[in-house]
Amino acid sequence: MSPRRHDPDRRERIVDAALRVVGRAGIAGLSHRTAAAEADVPLGSTTYHFASLDELLVAALRRVNGTFAERLRQGPEIAAPDLAAGLAALLGEWLAADRTGVELEYELYLAALRRPALRPVAAEWTEEVVTALAPRTGPGTARGLVALMDGLGLQVLLTGAPYDAEHAREMLARVLNGGTEGPDGPGGLKEATDGPGPGSSEATDGRPGT
């Protein structure tokens, strides 16, 4: 019998293959068999590394999760004087850069509605972006911004309407300014001085805002 071929990257190749299958045929088209065929590995390899389809989907979601948060942490938008404009521009860049990849990420993200095993991983996306924004805005405002950006992105994907960066900027500024445009207009300068301070609930409570 020939020795077993050493293939340390097989698990990652199966995850990559699963992402290609979902991107092409949706989650309904993914199975251990289709992932194995796409990765060009024996069926037993997929069941060895991923005992259930949920385990494979969790690994796939982890692979695409966090790309927006990572871009936010590395880019200049988080320190921009006009944070609303910076976030609106970043969201537009993310939606335009790889539409197929964004659709895939949302499909896996929304699959958590029917697959409880995916929910903790889906929640990580929110937590990572909140963590990136919170030093600038406080955790409560950060959660509001994440919810709005999430909704804006989903509307663009579902309706096919073009992304309106100016509208996004205005809406983000309203969240930053507590629901109003504020004395400086919809630029969102208020958040730079309205973060957690002495006596605020966000400053005294270490838990993420709700």
N, C-alpha and C positions, 0 to 999 in steps of 0.2 A: 504494500500500500504506500502510495507516495505521501511524503510529509505534508501536513496541512500548511497552506500558504499563509505567511504572516501578513496580516492586513490591519494594521492598527487604526487606520482611518475609516474603516468600514462603517462604523456607527454614524460618523459625520456624513459620509456619502449617502447613507440611507435617509438621513434628515434632509439633506439637499435634494435628494430625489423626491421625497414626500412633498417638499415645497413646490417643485416643478409640476408634480401631478395636481396639486391643489390649484396652482396657478392656471393650469390648462383645463382641468375638468371639475374644479370645485371640490369641496370637502366630500361630497357624495361620491366622487370618483376615487377617493383614496381608500386603499385597503393594504394589508400586509403584502398581498400578491402584486398589486400595481406598483407599490413602492419598491419591491424586490426587482420587478421587471425593469423599472426605470433606472435603478441603481446597478443593474446587471449583477445581482448577487443571488444566491439561493434563497428560496422562501424561508428556510430555516434561520437564515441570518437575521431577518427582520423580527421574527418571533423570539429569537434569542436576545436581541438587544432591546426589544419593545414587546413586553408580554401582552399588551392590549393596544388597540388603536388609539385610545385616549393617551397612553404614554407617548406614542409617536406624535400625536398632535401637540401635546405639551412641549415636547422637544422642538417641534417646528415653530410653535409660537414663541418660545424662548429665543430662537434664532433670529426672528424678525423683530422681537420686542426691543424697545429702548433706543432705536435708531434716532428718533426725534429728540429724545432727551440728551443723547450723546452729542448730537449736532448743536443743541441749545447750549450745553455746557462748554463746548469748544468754540462757539462763535461769538461775535461781538454784540449780538442782540441783547444779551442779558445785562450788559453794562450801558446800553444806549440811553441817552437822556430821555428820548421818547420811546419808552418800553413798548407801548401799544403799537407803534409803527414798526419797531423791530420784530415783534412777534408776528404781526400781520405779514411782513415780508418773508419771515422764515417759514410760516405756514404755507404761503404761496410757493416758495421754492421747493418745499418738501412735496407738495402735491404735484408740481410740474416735473420734478426731476425723474421720477420713475413711477408712472401711473400704475403700471402692472404690479409693482412691488407694494405700493400703498394699498391697492385693492386687495392684494393677498393678505397684507397685515390686518386690514379691517375684517376680512372674511374669517380669519382665525380668531380675531378678537371677539367678534360677534357670535362665534360658535359656542362661546362660554354660556350663552343663554340656554342652550340645550345640553351642554356637557359640563356638569359641575366641576369636573377635574381641571378644566381650563380656567376657572374663575380666579384662583389665586394668581396665576400667571398674567391674566388679563389685567388684574388690579395692579400688577407691578408697573405697567406702563404709566398709569396715573401717578403712582407714588414716585417714580423716577423723575417725571416732569415737575411734580410738586416740589420735590427735594431740590431740583435745579433752580426753581423760581423763588422758593420761600425766603432765602436770605435777602432778596430784593423786595418782596411784597408782603411777607408773612404767609403762613401756611393756609389760612382761611381764604385770602384773596387768590393765592396760587391755585387752590382747588376750583375756584370760580373761573379763573382763566383757562384751566385745563378743560373743564366741562364745556366752555364756550368754543375753544379751538377744536375739541373733539366733534362737537355738533356741526361747526362750520365745515370741517373736512368731510364729514359724512354726507352733508347736504350736497356738496359739490359732486361727490362720487355717485350718489343716488339719482340726482336730477340731471347730471351732465351739464349743468349751468357753469359758465366760466367763473373762476374765483375772482371775487371783488375785494381787492386788497384794501381799498379805502373804506368800504363798509366794515370789513373785519377790524380795521384800525379803530373806527368809531365805536364799535361794540366793545372791543377790548378796553378802550379808554374809559368807557362807562363803568365797566367792572372795576378798573383800577381806581376810579374816582368815586366809588360808592354809589353808582347808579345815576350820576349826573356828569355833565361835561366839565364842570368846575370852572374857575375863573380864567384858566389858561386855555379854554377850549378843549377839544377832544384829543389833545396831545398826550395826556397821561403823565404829566410831571408830578402830580400829587403823590403817586406811589413812592417817590423817592424819599418823601418826608412823612409818609403815613404808614410806614411799616411798623413792626412790633416795637413798642417803646415801654418805658416804665409804667406799670399799672395796667397795661393792656392784657387781655386774656391770652393773646397769642404769645406775649413775652413771658408770662408766668406759667403757662401750661406747656410742658414739653411734648404733649401728644399732638399729632397732626390735626389741623382744623377740620371741622365737619361742615 
